[in-house]
C-alpha cells in the first residue's frame, strides 16, 4: 500500500503539472451540450445493460444542472489525456511515466481528475481492493494534485458523474462469454446505481485536499 499511495500521489502531481504547462486560455474547453451528448450515448449503453430509465434520467439532469451552475464554457481549457487512469501510468522506483496520448485534446481540467478518481472507484469490484485501501489511494492522488477550488465544485461533480457513466458503458465491450458477460454487466449497473453516495465521498475528499 505505501508504494501504491506514493504512485497515486505522484500521479496527482504529474496531472497538476501537465495541466499547468498545457493551459490554453484561447482554446475552448468544449460546450456543456457536447458533454451532455456524450453522456447520453454512454447512458444508452448502460440502459442496454439494465440501468433503469429513471436512474439514467436523474444522472443526466444532475449533470445538466451542475454544468449550468458552473457556467462551464467560461473556464480555461487545458490539455486533456483523456484516458488518465492507473493502467496508463507506468511506475518506477523514482518516477512515473504516463502513456497513451493518441486522444490528446483540449478541455476542462476536471475531465482527467474525474477519470482517475472514478477508475479507482471501479476497482472496488475486485477482491484485491477493500474500501479503506481505495479511500487511501484516492486521498493520495488528491494530496498530489491539490484541493479542487470550491467555486468550481459543480463542474467537478458533473464530470465525475459523466465518468461513472463512461466507465460503466465500456463494460458492454468486454470479451466475456455468456453468462459471465451478463453477470459482469449486472454488477457494473448495480455499482453505477450507487453513484450519488460515491460522488459525495469523492467530492468531499477533492475539496478537502
For each residue, the residues with C-beta under 8 A, 3 or more apart:
1: 4 5 133 136
2: 5 6
3: 6 7 91
4: 1 7 8 133 137 140
5: 1 2 8 9 136 137 140
6: 2 3 9 10 140
7: 3 4 10 11 89 91 96
8: 4 5 11 12 86 120 137 138 140 141 144
9: 5 6 12 13 140 141 143 144
10: 6 7 13 14 95 96 144
11: 7 8 14 15 86 89 96 98 116 141 144
12: 8 9 15 16 116 140 141 142 143 144 145 146
13: 9 10 16 17 144 145
14: 10 11 17 18 89 96 98 144
15: 11 12 18 19 84 112 113 116 144 145
16: 12 13 19 20 144 145 146
17: 13 14 20 21
18: 14 15 21 22 79 98
19: 15 16 22 23 78 79 109 112
20: 16 17 23 78
21: 17 18 79
22: 18 19 78 79 106
23: 19 20 76 77 78 79
24: 27 76 77 78 79 106
25: 76 77
26:
27: 24 77 106
28: 31 73 77 106
29: 72 73 75 76 77 78 106 107 108
30: 34 35 73 77 106 107 108
31: 28 34 35 72 73
32: 35 36 64 67 68 72 73
33: 36 37
34: 30 31 37 38
35: 30 31 32 38 39 63 67 72 158 159 162
36: 32 33 39 40 60 63 64 67
37: 33 34 40 41
38: 34 35 41 42 162 166
39: 35 36 42 43 59 60 63 161 162 165 166
40: 36 37 43 44 60
41: 37 38 44 45 169
42: 38 39 45 46 162 165 166 168 169
43: 39 40 46 47 51 56 59 60 165 169
44: 40 41 47 48
45: 41 42 48 49 168 169 172
46: 42 43 49 50 51 56 165 168 169 189 192
47: 43 44 50 51 53 56
48: 44 45 172
49: 45 46 168 171 172 185 186 188 189
50: 46 47 185 186 189
51: 43 46 47 55 56 168 189 192 193
52: 55 56 193
53: 47 56 57
54: 57 58
55: 51 52 58 59 192 193
56: 43 46 47 51 52 53 59 60
57: 53 54 60 61
58: 54 55 61 62
59: 39 43 55 56 62 63 161 164 165 195
60: 36 39 40 43 56 57 63 64
61: 57 58 64 65
62: 58 59 65 66 157 158 161
63: 35 36 39 59 60 66 67 158 161 162
64: 32 36 60 61 67 68
65: 61 62 68 69
66: 62 63 69 70 154 155 157 158 161
67: 32 35 36 63 64 70 72 154 155 158
68: 32 64 65 71
69: 65 66 154
70: 66 67 75 152 154 155 158
71: 68 74 75
72: 29 31 32 35 67 75 108 155 158
73: 28 29 30 31 32
74: 71
75: 29 70 71 72 108 109 152 155
76: 23 24 25 29 109
77: 23 24 25 27 28 29 30 106 107 108
78: 19 20 22 23 24 29 106 107 108 109
79: 18 19 21 22 23 24 104 105 106
80: 104 105 106 107 108 111 112
81: 84 88 98 100 101 103 104 112 115
82: 103 104 105 107 111 112 115
83: 88 100 103 115
84: 15 81 88 98 112 115 116
85: 88 89 115 116 119
86: 8 11 89 116 119 120
87:
88: 81 83 84 85 98 99 100
89: 7 11 14 85 86 96 97 98 99
90: 96 97 98 99
91: 3 7 96
92: 95 96 97
93:
94:
95: 10 92
96: 7 10 11 14 89 90 91 92
97: 89 90 92
98: 11 14 18 81 84 88 89 90 101
99: 88 89 90
100: 81 83 88
101: 81 98 104
102:
103: 81 82 83
104: 79 80 81 82 101
105: 79 80 82
106: 22 24 27 28 29 30 77 78 79 80
107: 29 30 77 78 80 82 111
108: 29 30 72 75 77 78 80 111 155 159
109: 19 75 76 78 112 113
110: 113 114 148 152 155 156 158 159 160
111: 80 82 107 108 114 115 159
112: 15 19 80 81 82 84 109 115 116
113: 15 109 110 116 117 145 148 156 159 206
114: 110 111 117 118 156 159 160 162 163
115: 81 82 83 84 85 111 112 118 119 163
116: 11 12 15 84 85 86 112 113 119 120 141
117: 113 114 120 121 138 141 142 160 163 202 206
118: 114 115 121 122 160 163 164 167 202
119: 85 86 115 116 122 123 163 167
120: 8 86 116 117 123 134 137 138 141
121: 117 118 124 134 138 164 198 202
122: 118 119 125 167 191
123: 119 120 126 128 129 134
124: 121 129 131 134 191
125: 122 187 188 191
126: 123 129
127:
128: 123
129: 123 124 126 133 134
130: 133 134
131: 124 134 135
132: 135 136
133: 1 4 129 130 136 137
134: 120 121 123 124 129 130 131 137 138
135: 131 132 138 139 201 205
136: 1 5 132 133 139 140
137: 4 5 8 120 133 134 140 141
138: 8 117 120 121 134 135 141 142 202 205
139: 135 136 142 143 205
140: 4 5 6 8 9 12 136 137 143 144
141: 8 9 11 12 116 117 120 137 138 144 145
142: 12 117 138 139 145 146 147 205 206 208 209
143: 9 12 139 140 146 209
144: 8 9 10 11 12 13 14 15 16 140 141
145: 12 13 15 16 113 141 142
146: 12 16 142 143 209
147: 142 206 207 208 209
148: 110 113 152 153 156 206 207 209
149: 152 153
150: 153 207
151:
152: 70 75 110 148 149 155 156
153: 148 149 150 156 157 203 207
154: 66 67 69 70 157 158
155: 66 67 70 72 75 108 110 152 158 159
156: 110 113 114 148 152 153 159 160 203 206
157: 62 66 153 154 160 161 199 203
158: 35 62 63 66 67 70 72 110 154 155 161 162
159: 35 108 110 111 113 114 155 156 162 163
160: 110 114 117 118 156 157 163 164 199 202 203
161: 39 59 62 63 66 157 158 164 165 195 199
162: 35 38 39 42 63 114 158 159 165 166
163: 114 115 117 118 119 159 160 166 167
164: 59 118 121 160 161 167 168 192 195 198 199
165: 39 42 43 46 59 161 162 168 169 192
166: 38 39 42 162 163 169 170
167: 118 119 122 163 164 170 171
168: 42 45 46 49 51 164 165 171 188 189 191 192
169: 41 42 43 45 46 165 166 172
170: 166 167 173 174
171: 49 167 168 174 184 185 188
172: 45 48 49 169 185
173: 170
174: 170 171 181 184
175:
176: 180 181 184
177: 180 181
178: 181 182
179: 182 183
180: 176 177 183 184
181: 174 176 177 178 184 185
182: 178 179 185 186
183: 179 180 186 187
184: 171 174 176 180 181 187 188
185: 49 50 171 172 181 182 188 189
186: 49 50 182 183 189 190
187: 125 183 184 190 191
188: 49 125 168 171 184 185 191 192
189: 46 49 50 51 168 185 186 192 193
190: 186 187 193 194
191: 122 124 125 168 187 188 194
192: 46 51 55 164 165 168 188 189 195
193: 51 52 55 189 190
194: 190 191 197 198
195: 59 161 164 192 198 199
196: 199 200
197: 194 200 201
198: 121 164 194 195 201 202
199: 157 160 161 164 195 196 202 203
200: 196 197 203 204
201: 135 197 198 204 205
202: 117 118 121 138 160 198 199 205 206
203: 153 156 157 160 199 200 206 207
204: 200 201 207 208
205: 135 138 139 142 201 202 208
206: 113 117 142 147 148 156 202 203 209
207: 147 148 150 153 203 204
208: 142 147 204 205
209: 142 143 146 147 148 206
